[in-house]
Amino acid sequence: EHRNANMAQLSSKLQKPLMSPHYYITEEGILNLDTYHYSGQDNSLLDNLIMKRLWQRMKVILPSRMAPNLITLTGGLFIVASFLLTIVMIPTNEENAPWWLYVFNAMMMFGYQTADALDGIQARQTKSGSVLGELFDHSIDAIVLMLHAVTVSQVMHFERGWAMLTMVIGSSFPFYFNHWEEFFSGTMVLGFFSVTEAQVLIMLVHLCCAVFGGSFFSTLVTIPLTTIMLTVRALMMIPILGLALVYLSMNFASVVAFVRKPQQPHHTLLNAVRISTPMVVLLVLTVLWASHLPSGVFVEHNVLFCVTVGFLFVHLVTRLVVCRCCLMTPSWFPMVMWPLPVLTVAAIFGMPLQLELMVVYCVFVLLGYLHLAWSVIDQLT
């Protein structure tokens, strides 16, 4: 009976014009959803020692009829509120904001972290888990990651320009390639220092700013047994970026080992390189575009630039997750990336109206992501 209901639901979806350019999932991809199931391996120290017990106790606060996706959305809105308030209160990355802003940001991160855990618990309790729920969850995670990378950059007084952009790229790449590994292995593997540990660290950063002020992370300290002086911010970020590189290398090693297995003939190393290419091209074009923009555009409007690039990353991640769940292979480059080489060339040759072009492109990227989200929701409901 349950099987018949699923087939009836799939039949109704297949009546839509799936091969229309307005849709992203093919007819075969829709059929593949019937065999999909999520697989994860959580090695997080905090999750396994503390947080899972805490979240199990907190699940009682959820109304039994509250949809898991609504919980996910609520958590995402916490981070949007944190982002918007921070760019208003710290517009140049140099201001010391009132203490309550940092406490508010820490609370919003805790609220998002809790919602991100409780949505899965609620889905299992109410037996309302779905592929759409997983897609929605990962898409919100990607948006949150990008927005809070900007927020933390402002709170910690990162220099506008390359420092903030590095923060956004440095957090985006491990996220994308973790999903890239899952595309081939079928299992989401989280390391011992994972999402939860990063979120707790971010909360501690906000609380430190509430106590000592945002300028605390710009304090110079001398490395013991040397004459080298670095800011507290640099001492904190260097090992984090190093760990991100370690995880990236593990992603690559895992995928290479997986595609070489003889029992996986449909997955090849060439296919793995192809699926990673859009993210690499995005990085190269972003660096070229940023390096040739006038400083008055790139530095003064750094948040706009980072949000534009960030939503390109969100689009690529969402597309990759959709293809993984539907057993499809992503196309080379989505349409939202097509104008990027043109903008890069325009910047290299010093064409006028660079800010206006960036604003138009940002709107185009946002509309492209909303179209992707709407189309997938329309096809899966």
C-alpha positions in Angstrom: 0.0 0.0 0.0 2.9 2.4 0.9 4.6 1.4 -2.3 1.5 2.1 -4.4 1.2 5.5 -2.7 4.8 6.3 -3.6 4.3 5.2 -7.2 1.2 7.3 -7.4 3.1 10.3 -6.1 5.9 9.7 -8.6 3.4 9.3 -11.4 1.9 12.8 -10.6 5.4 14.3 -10.7 6.2 12.7 -14.0 3.2 14.4 -15.6 5.1 17.7 -15.4 7.2 18.8 -18.3 10.5 17.5 -16.8 12.7 18.2 -19.8 11.6 21.8 -19.9 14.4 24.3 -19.2 12.4 25.5 -16.3 13.1 22.2 -14.5 16.4 20.7 -13.1 15.5 17.1 -12.5 15.1 14.7 -15.4 12.4 12.0 -15.6 14.9 9.3 -14.7 16.1 11.4 -11.7 12.5 11.5 -10.4 12.3 7.7 -10.6 15.6 7.3 -8.9 14.3 9.1 -5.8 12.3 6.0 -4.9 15.5 4.1 -4.1 17.4 7.0 -2.4 18.2 6.8 1.3 20.5 9.0 3.4 23.7 7.6 4.9 25.9 9.5 7.4 28.9 8.9 9.7 29.2 11.5 12.4 32.6 11.4 14.2 32.2 14.8 15.9 33.5 14.7 19.4 31.1 17.3 20.8 28.1 15.7 19.0 28.8 12.2 20.4 29.9 13.2 23.9 27.5 16.1 24.7 25.2 17.6 22.0 23.2 14.6 20.9 22.1 14.1 24.5 21.2 17.8 24.8 19.2 17.8 21.6 17.3 14.7 22.6 16.2 16.5 25.7 15.3 19.7 23.9 13.0 17.9 21.4 10.1 18.2 23.8 9.9 22.0 23.0 8.8 21.2 19.5 5.0 21.2 18.7 4.2 17.7 17.4 2.6 19.3 14.2 5.6 21.6 13.4 7.0 20.7 10.0 10.7 19.8 10.0 11.3 22.2 7.1 9.8 25.0 9.1 12.3 24.3 11.9 15.1 24.4 9.3 13.9 27.7 7.9 13.6 29.2 11.4 17.2 28.4 12.1 18.3 29.9 8.8 16.4 33.1 9.6 18.3 33.4 12.9 21.5 33.7 10.9 20.0 36.1 8.4 19.0 38.4 11.3 22.5 38.1 12.8 24.1 39.0 9.4 21.8 42.0 8.7 22.2 43.5 12.2 26.0 43.0 12.1 26.5 44.8 8.7 24.4 47.7 10.0 26.3 47.9 13.3 29.8 47.2 11.9 29.7 48.7 8.4 33.5 49.1 7.9 34.8 46.1 9.9 36.5 48.5 12.3 33.8 49.5 14.8 33.5 48.1 18.3 29.8 47.3 18.4 27.7 47.3 21.7 28.2 44.1 23.8 24.6 43.0 23.2 25.2 42.6 19.4 27.9 39.9 20.1 25.6 38.1 22.6 22.8 38.3 20.1 25.0 36.8 17.4 26.1 33.9 19.8 22.4 33.3 20.6 21.4 33.2 17.0 24.2 30.7 16.2 23.0 28.5 19.1 19.4 28.8 17.8 20.5 27.8 14.3 22.6 24.9 15.6 19.7 23.6 17.7 17.2 24.0 14.9 19.6 22.2 12.5 19.7 19.3 14.9 16.1 19.2 15.9 14.7 19.2 12.3 16.1 15.7 11.7 14.8 14.5 15.1 11.3 15.9 14.3 11.3 14.3 10.9 12.1 10.9 12.5 9.6 11.4 15.2 6.8 12.3 12.9 8.0 10.0 10.1 7.9 13.0 7.7 11.5 12.7 6.4 11.9 13.3 2.7 14.5 14.0 0.0 13.1 17.5 -0.2 13.8 17.9 3.5 17.4 16.9 3.0 17.8 19.2 0.0 16.3 22.1 2.0 18.5 21.4 5.0 21.8 21.3 3.0 20.8 24.4 1.0 20.0 26.4 4.2 23.3 25.1 5.6 25.2 26.5 2.6 23.5 29.9 2.9 24.2 30.1 6.6 27.8 29.1 6.1 28.4 32.0 3.6 26.4 34.6 5.6 28.1 33.8 8.9 31.5 33.8 7.3 30.9 37.4 6.4 29.5 38.1 9.9 32.5 36.6 11.7 34.8 38.6 9.4 33.2 41.8 10.5 33.0 40.9 14.1 36.7 39.9 14.2 37.7 43.1 12.2 39.0 41.3 9.2 40.4 43.8 6.6 37.9 44.4 3.9 39.0 43.0 0.6 41.0 39.8 0.4 40.8 38.9 4.1 37.0 38.7 4.1 36.9 37.0 0.7 39.4 34.4 1.9 37.2 33.7 4.9 34.2 33.1 2.6 36.1 30.9 0.2 38.0 29.1 2.9 34.7 28.0 4.5 32.9 27.2 1.2 35.5 24.9 -0.3 35.5 22.2 2.4 31.7 22.2 2.5 31.4 21.7 -1.3 34.0 19.0 -1.5 32.5 17.2 1.5 29.3 16.9 -0.6 31.5 16.0 -3.6 32.9 13.1 -1.7 29.4 12.0 -0.7 28.3 12.2 -4.3 30.6 9.2 -5.0 30.7 7.4 -1.7 27.1 7.8 -0.8 27.9 8.6 2.8 28.3 12.0 4.5 31.4 11.7 6.7 31.9 14.3 9.4 35.3 14.5 11.1 36.2 14.8 14.7 36.4 18.6 14.4 33.3 19.2 12.4 30.3 21.5 12.1 29.3 21.5 15.7 32.8 22.3 16.9 33.1 25.1 14.4 29.7 26.5 15.5 30.8 26.4 19.2 34.0 28.1 18.3 32.1 30.9 16.5 29.9 31.3 19.6 33.0 31.7 21.8 34.3 34.3 19.3 31.2 36.4 19.7 31.2 36.1 23.5 34.9 37.1 23.6 34.0 40.2 21.6 31.2 40.9 24.1 33.7 40.8 27.0 36.8 42.3 25.4 35.5 44.2 22.4 35.9 43.5 18.7 39.4 44.9 18.6 40.6 42.1 20.9 41.3 39.9 17.8 43.5 42.6 16.3 45.8 42.5 19.4 49.4 41.7 18.5 51.1 38.8 20.4 54.6 37.4 20.1 55.0 33.7 19.3 56.9 32.0 22.2 60.7 31.4 21.5 60.5 33.7 18.4 60.4 37.4 17.5 57.4 36.9 15.2 54.3 38.9 16.1 50.9 38.0 14.9 47.4 39.1 15.7 45.1 36.9 17.8 43.0 36.6 14.7 45.8 35.2 12.7 46.8 32.8 15.4 43.3 31.5 15.5 42.7 31.3 11.7 46.0 29.6 10.7 45.3 26.3 12.3 41.6 26.4 11.2 42.6 26.9 7.6 45.3 24.2 8.0 42.6 21.8 9.2 40.4 22.7 6.3 43.2 21.8 3.9 43.7 18.4 5.7 40.0 17.7 5.3 40.1 18.7 1.6 43.0 16.3 1.0 41.0 13.6 2.8 38.1 14.3 0.5 40.3 14.0 -2.6 42.0 10.8 -1.3 38.6 9.2 -0.5 37.1 10.0 -4.0 40.2 8.7 -5.8 40.2 5.5 -3.9 36.4 5.1 -4.5 36.5 5.6 -8.3 39.3 3.1 -8.6 37.3 0.3 -7.2 36.4 -2.2 -10.0 32.9 -2.5 -8.7 32.2 1.1 -9.5 32.6 1.2 -13.3 30.1 4.1 -13.8 32.2 6.4 -11.6 35.5 7.4 -13.1 38.3 9.8 -12.1 37.5 11.9 -15.1 33.9 12.2 -13.9 35.1 13.2 -10.4 37.3 15.9 -12.0 34.5 17.1 -14.1 32.1 17.5 -11.2 34.7 19.4 -9.2 35.6 21.7 -12.1 32.8 24.3 -11.6 34.0 25.1 -8.1 37.6 25.3 -9.2 36.7 27.6 -12.1 34.6 29.7 -9.7 37.6 30.2 -7.5 39.9 31.1 -10.4 37.5 33.6 -11.9 36.6 35.1 -8.5 40.3 35.8 -7.8 40.8 37.3 -11.3 37.7 39.4 -11.0 38.6 40.7 -7.5 42.2 41.4 -8.4 41.3 43.6 -11.3 38.3 45.5 -9.8 39.1 49.1 -8.7 39.8 49.1 -4.9 36.9 51.5 -4.4 34.6 48.8 -5.7 36.1 45.6 -4.3 37.1 47.0 -0.9 34.2 49.5 -0.3 31.6 47.0 -1.5 33.2 43.9 -0.2 30.1 42.5 1.5 28.2 42.7 -1.8 31.1 41.0 -3.7 31.3 38.2 -1.1 27.5 37.7 -1.0 27.5 37.4 -4.9 30.3 34.9 -4.9 28.8 33.1 -1.9 25.4 32.6 -3.6 27.2 31.2 -6.6 28.7 28.6 -4.2 25.3 28.0 -2.7 23.9 27.3 -6.2 26.7 24.8 -7.0 26.2 23.0 -3.7 22.4 22.8 -4.1 22.8 21.5 -7.6 25.3 18.9 -6.5 23.0 17.7 -3.7 20.0 17.5 -6.1 22.1 15.4 -8.6 23.4 13.1 -5.8 19.9 12.3 -4.5 18.5 11.8 -8.0 21.5 9.8 -9.3 22.2 12.4 -12.0 25.4 13.9 -13.3 25.6 17.7 -13.0 26.1 19.7 -16.2 29.4 21.5 -16.6 28.4 25.0 -15.6 25.0 26.4 -14.5 23.7 29.5 -16.3 24.3 31.7 -13.3 28.1 31.3 -13.9 28.0 32.3 -17.6 28.3 36.1 -17.0 31.3 35.7 -14.6 34.0 35.4 -17.4 32.5 38.5 -19.1 32.6 40.4 -15.8 36.2 39.3 -15.3 37.3 40.4 -18.7 35.5 43.7 -18.2 37.4 44.3 -15.0 40.7 43.3 -16.6 40.2 45.9 -19.4 39.1 48.5 -17.0 35.6 49.0 -18.4 33.4 51.5 -16.6 30.3 50.9 -14.4 32.0 48.0 -12.5 29.8 48.6 -9.4 26.7 48.7 -11.4 27.6 45.5 -13.2 28.3 43.8 -9.8 24.9 44.9 -8.5 23.1 43.5 -11.6 25.1 40.3 -11.4 24.3 39.9 -7.7 20.6 40.2 -8.4 20.9 37.8 -11.3 22.7 35.2 -9.1 20.0 35.6 -6.4 17.2 35.1 -8.9 19.0 32.1 -10.4 19.2 30.5 -7.0 15.5 31.2 -6.2 14.6 29.7 -9.6 16.6 26.6 -8.8 14.9 26.3 -5.4 11.4 26.9 -6.7 11.9 24.4 -9.6 13.1 21.6 -7.3 10.4 22.2 -4.8 7.8 22.2 -7.6 9.1 18.9 -9.0 9.3 17.2 -5.6 5.9 18.2 -4.3 
